[in-house]
Amino acid sequence: MFDGLAAVVTGGGSGIGLATARLLAARGARVAVLDLDPGPATADGLLGLVADVRDADSVRAAVDGAARSFGGLDILVNNAGVGAAGTIEENGYDEWQRVLDVNVLGIVRTTRAALPYLRRSPVAAIVNTCSIAATAGLPNRALYSASKGAVLSLTLAMAADHVREGIRVTCVNPGTVDTPWVGRLLASAADPAAERAALEARQPTGRMVSPEEVAAAIAYLASPLAGATTGTALAVDGGMAGLRLRPST
């Protein structure tokens, strides 16, 4: 499916990004992982490049390095991101700036670096990792939701801007995914078991989403098989976006 194609995955050192990088490679792609710590990906034989999405020079050097190694780029997965908990009052302005810098401007920096290469690909695709938080009002997620709402709007605008260049732009909207960040969130809770149960219960499937399930959706959107799909947000959320179940008795 991806034979001969070259992909860059940001935030590929763990969680959704690592699962995506592994899946793309398993399906034939040459994959470069950009991360502050790409070590886990290099252990899998992937090209690991140290990069900070908050730093444009760092990102450009890593993207250029990947393109040199592969002879071009076909796929960009903008997955790097950070979480944030709290109401609009509970995160300071420095934290607002940090999260928006990573989650939104990180996509801008990486995409700007990759566009010259993607324009040369006959099957170019960009997939952004968004969130159910972009479309659902979740408690204690004001900052995170604001950042992911921006990612959703940015995805649609990018899709419109680049469709006539042959570059497809889509995003995935995961629900609560069992990632290291969620693990740290649970560990800091007063009652980790109760908090895990609550996160699982708010998804109609009754469980959290796995990183591999999100990776499978990203791989579909990035694939040439999805050549008619652009400007689309694919929910991988256990039914949170569309299902309204009656309470169980």
N, C-alpha and C positions, 0 to 999 in steps of 0.2 A: 504493500500500500504506500509506503514512504521510501521505497528503494530509490537511491540516488539523490534524495532530498536532504537539505541541511537545515537544522533548526537551532534556535537559541531559546533557552528557557531561563527566565530570571527567577530568583528565589528557588533555585533547583536543588538546594542542599538538603532539604527536608520536606516533609508533608506533601501537599498537592504537587509542588514543583518537582520533587524527586520522583514521585510516582509517575508524573507526566513524562519526565525525561527518560525514565526506564522503559515506559510503554512505547514511546516514539522510537527508541533505539531497538527495541524488540521487534518492531514492525519495519525495520530497515533504514531508519533515518540516521544520519550522522548528527550527533547532538552535542551542543556546547551548553554547559550550565554556568550561569553567572550568579554568584552569591558571595556574601562576605566570607563564608566558609564552604567552598564547594567540595570539601574533602569526601563526604559520603558518596558523591556522584563519581568522583575520580576512582573510588574504590570499585565502582561498577564498570570501569573502563571508559567512562564518558570524558569528554574534554572539559575540564574544570577551569574556570577563569575567575579570579577574584575581582569583584566589582561592587561598588556601592551606588545604588540607583539614585542616591541624593547628590552624586557628584558627576557632572556631565563629562568631564575629562576621563574619569574612571570608566564610565559606561562606554564612551566612544572607543577607548583603547581596547576594551574587551570585545565589543562587537566587531571592530576591525580585525582583531586577532582571530576571532571565529571565522570571519569571512575569508581571511587569508588561508586558514587551515583547510577550509572546505571548498574554496574556489567560488564562494558566493553564499547567499542565504535565500531560503524559500519560506521559512516559517519563523514567526516570532511569537512566543508565549510570554505575555506580560503578567507574570504571576507574583512577583515580589510584593510583599505587603506586610503591614503590621496591624495588630488589633488594638482596640481601646475600649475600655468599659467606663460607664459613668454617664450621668446626665450632662446637660449643657454647662452646668455650673461646676461640675466636679473635675473637669480637666482644665489645667491652666492654659494660657495662650501659647506658651512654648510647646506644650503637647499637641495643641491643635495644629500648630505650624509643622511639627515633626511628622505627624500622621498624614496630613495632606501632602507634605513634601514627598513622602515615600509612596503613598498609595495612588496619588494622582500625578504629581510631577515626575515620579519615577517612570510612569508609563510614557509620559511626554519625552523624557530624555532618551529612553531606550528606543522608542519608535523613531525619533529624529535620527538617531545613529544608524538604524537599520533600513530606513526607507531607500537610500540610494542603492542598496543591494536588492531589496525586495522588488524594486521597479524593473530589475533585469530578469526576474523569475517569471516563467509562464504560469506558475501555480501559486503565487504569493498569498500568504494568509497570516493574519494577526489575530490572536485570541487573547482577550484580557480576562483575568480572573476578577469577577465582580462578586456579588453576594445577594442573597435574599434580603439583606438589610437595605438594599437600594430601593426596594418596592414594598416592604412591610415595615410597619412601625414597631420596632422591638424595644422593650424597656432597657434603660441603662446602656444604650449604644448610640448616643447622639453623635459623637464625633466619628465613630466608625461608619455609621449610616450615612453621614454627610459625605464622607470620602467615597463610599461605594456608589452613592447616588451620582456623584460627579463622574465616576468611572462608567456608569451606564450611559449617561448623556454623552460623554466623550466617545464611547464606542460608536454610538449612532452617528455622531458628527464625523468621526474618522471614516466610517463606512461610506458616507456620502461624498466626502472629499476625495477618496481614493478609488472608488469603484470603477471609474473610467480609466484608471491606470492599471486595472487588472488586479488590484489588491483587495482581497476580502477582509473585512473586519467584523468580528463577532465577540461575544463574551459568554461566560458561564456564570450562573447565579447559584452557587452552592447554598444549601442550608447549613446547619451546624455540622462541621466536619471534625472527625476525631484526629486532630492534628496536635503537634507539640504545644502550640499556643493555647488551645483549648485545655490541654492537659495541665498547663501551668495555671490557667484560670481556675480549674477545678481544685488544684492543690491549694490555692490560696483561699478557697471558700471555707466558711465556718463548718459546713457539713458537706464534704466533697461528694459523698454518695447521694445525698438528697439533691445536690445541684446537678449531678450527672443525670439522675432520674428526671429532673425537670426539663433539662435540655433534650433528652430523648423523647419525653412525652409531648413536647410541643410540635413534633413532626409526626404527621399522620401514620407514618410507617412504624412509629414507636421506637426508633433507634436513630443514632447519628449516622451521617453519611461517611463513607470511607474515602480516603484520598484516592484510591484506585478507581472508585466510581466517578469521581470528578475528572480524573485523568482520562478515562474512557470517553467522556463527553468532549473534552478538549481535543483529543485525538481525532474524533469524528469531525469536529468543526475545522480543524487544521488540514484535514485530508482533502486531496483533489476530488474525492467522491462527494464532497459537500460543495462542489463548485458553483452551485446556484444559491448558496446560502450566504448572505451578508447582511449586516445591520440587525442581527438576531441575538437575543439573550436566551440561552437555554438553561432552564431551571433544573438543578440536580439537588432537590431539597426535600425529598421524602414526602412531597405533596403539599408543603406549606403554602405555596403560592396560590394554588387553585382549589384545594379541598376544604370543605367545611363539614366536618363530621359531627354527628350528635354525640354528646357526652356518653361514655360507656357506663353501663350500670352494673 
